[in-house]
């Protein structure tokens, strides 16, 4: 497993070794030992999530109210997505910083997002599947978001993309509005 620290502190990219032969491919996108060596603690899974998106679907920037918050481990077993992590932790020296990783079923890269870090992705192909391991269970009242098209964030979306957003994401507040309203996590 290759590990790379991302620009957002506490976030990592994991690239597993793939085993390919005439039958197909075998891969372990999540491996506890290299995870613990990089992050410093085990990842306790409370829930798994799966989404399938058409090309142009933009989901996020999502984060969970803290405490308790929610850490995620994300990979793409089908299709291709541009996955972006955003530091939304007020008081973090990297506040507002983001990093992007292309996830696909060729490299099987995965991304770890610690509590307080925002998550968004753009489906680059039809039928893109994103699989999440989550450290806490879903609770609608704790789910928050920042608009992924906020110019202040200046996220690296490909020019000319026709975005498809949910009503929730399309009407999400800007980073500035989120700061003023006090909904962002603290570092």
C-alpha positions in Angstrom: 0.0 0.0 0.0 1.4 3.4 -1.0 0.4 6.3 1.2 0.5 10.0 0.4 -0.4 12.8 2.8 -2.8 15.3 1.2 -2.6 19.1 1.5 -5.4 19.0 4.0 -3.8 17.9 7.3 -4.9 14.5 8.5 -6.2 13.5 5.1 -4.4 10.7 3.1 -4.5 9.0 -0.2 -4.0 5.2 -0.2 -3.1 3.3 -3.3 -3.2 -0.5 -2.9 -1.3 -3.1 -4.9 -3.5 -4.8 -7.5 -3.3 -8.5 -8.4 -4.3 -9.2 -12.0 -4.4 -12.4 -14.0 -6.5 -14.1 -16.7 -9.5 -14.2 -14.3 -9.6 -10.5 -13.5 -8.3 -8.4 -10.7 -8.1 -8.6 -6.9 -7.5 -5.6 -4.6 -7.8 -4.6 -1.0 -8.6 -0.9 -1.0 -8.7 -0.7 2.8 -5.9 -2.3 4.9 -5.8 -1.6 8.6 -2.0 -1.8 9.2 -0.9 0.8 6.7 -3.9 2.9 7.7 -2.8 2.9 11.4 0.8 3.6 10.4 -0.3 6.7 8.5 -3.1 8.1 10.5 -2.2 6.9 14.0 -5.4 5.2 15.0 -7.7 2.4 13.8 -10.7 3.2 11.6 -13.9 2.0 13.3 -16.6 1.4 10.8 -20.1 2.3 11.9 -21.8 2.4 8.5 -21.0 1.8 4.8 -22.5 3.9 2.1 -22.7 3.5 -1.7 -23.7 6.0 -4.3 -24.0 5.7 -8.1 -23.8 8.8 -10.2 -24.2 9.9 -13.8 -21.5 11.9 -15.5 -21.6 15.5 -14.3 -23.2 14.7 -10.9 -21.6 16.9 -8.2 -22.1 15.8 -4.6 -21.1 17.9 -1.6 -19.3 19.7 0.0 -20.6 17.6 2.9 -19.5 17.5 6.5 -21.1 16.4 9.8 -21.7 18.5 12.9 -19.1 18.0 15.6 -19.2 16.5 18.0 -19.3 13.6 17.2 -18.4 14.3 13.5 -17.7 11.6 10.9 -14.5 10.4 9.4 -14.7 8.7 5.9 -12.7 6.3 3.8 -13.8 6.6 0.2 -13.0 4.7 -3.0 -14.5 4.2 -6.5 -14.9 0.6 -7.6 -16.7 1.6 -10.9 -16.5 4.6 -13.1 -14.3 7.6 -12.3 -14.6 10.6 -10.0 -12.7 13.6 -9.0 -12.7 13.5 -5.2 -12.0 16.7 -3.3 -11.3 17.1 0.4 -11.7 20.6 2.0 -10.4 21.8 5.3 -13.5 23.3 7.0 -12.1 23.3 10.5 -12.1 26.8 11.9 -8.8 27.5 13.5 -6.9 25.0 11.3 -3.7 26.5 9.8 -4.9 25.0 6.5 -8.5 26.3 6.7 -10.0 26.6 3.2 -7.2 24.4 1.7 -8.3 21.6 -0.6 -6.8 18.7 -2.4 -8.1 16.5 -5.2 -7.6 12.9 -6.1 -9.0 11.0 -9.1 -10.5 7.8 -7.9 -11.1 4.9 -10.3 -11.1 1.0 -10.6 -7.7 1.0 -12.3 -5.6 2.5 -9.5 -8.1 1.7 -6.7 -6.9 4.8 -4.8 -8.8 5.6 -1.7 -9.1 8.8 0.3 -9.3 9.2 4.1 -11.0 12.3 5.5 -10.8 13.0 9.2 -13.6 14.5 11.3 -14.2 18.1 10.3 -13.0 17.9 6.8 -15.5 18.5 4.0 -16.0 16.0 1.1 -17.2 16.5 -2.4 -16.8 14.7 -5.7 -17.7 15.0 -9.4 -18.6 12.0 -11.4 -16.4 12.0 -14.5 -18.2 9.0 -16.1 -21.7 7.6 -16.1 -22.4 4.9 -13.5 -19.6 6.1 -11.2 -19.9 4.3 -7.9 -18.4 5.7 -4.7 -18.1 3.4 -1.7 -17.7 5.0 1.7 -16.7 3.6 5.1 -18.0 5.9 7.8 -17.0 6.2 11.4 -20.5 7.2 12.6 -24.1 6.4 11.5 -26.1 8.8 9.3 -28.2 11.3 11.3 -30.0 13.8 9.1 -29.9 16.5 11.7 -26.1 16.5 11.8 -25.5 16.6 8.0 -24.3 20.0 6.8 -22.9 21.4 3.6 -21.1 24.2 1.8 -21.8 25.0 -1.8 -19.3 23.1 -4.0 -19.5 25.9 -6.6 -18.6 28.7 -4.1 -16.0 30.9 -5.9 -14.2 31.4 -2.5 -13.3 27.7 -2.4 -12.2 27.7 -6.1 -12.4 23.9 -6.3 -10.8 22.3 -9.4 -13.8 21.4 -11.4 -13.2 20.9 -15.1 -14.2 23.9 -17.2 -17.3 23.4 -19.4 -18.8 20.7 -17.1 -22.6 20.7 -17.0 -23.1 20.0 -13.3 -26.1 18.1 -11.9 -26.6 18.9 -8.2 -29.2 18.0 -5.6 -31.4 20.9 -4.4 -29.6 20.6 -1.0 -26.2 21.1 -2.6 -27.3 23.7 -5.1 -28.7 25.9 -2.3 -26.0 25.2 0.2 -24.4 28.2 1.9 -21.1 29.7 0.9 -18.0 29.2 3.0 -18.3 32.8 4.3 -22.0 32.2 5.3 -21.1 28.9 7.0 -18.4 30.7 9.0 -20.8 33.6 10.0 -23.5 31.1 11.1 -21.1 29.1 13.2 -21.9 25.7 11.7 -18.3 24.8 10.8 -16.3 22.4 12.9 -13.5 23.7 15.2 -9.9 22.6 14.8 
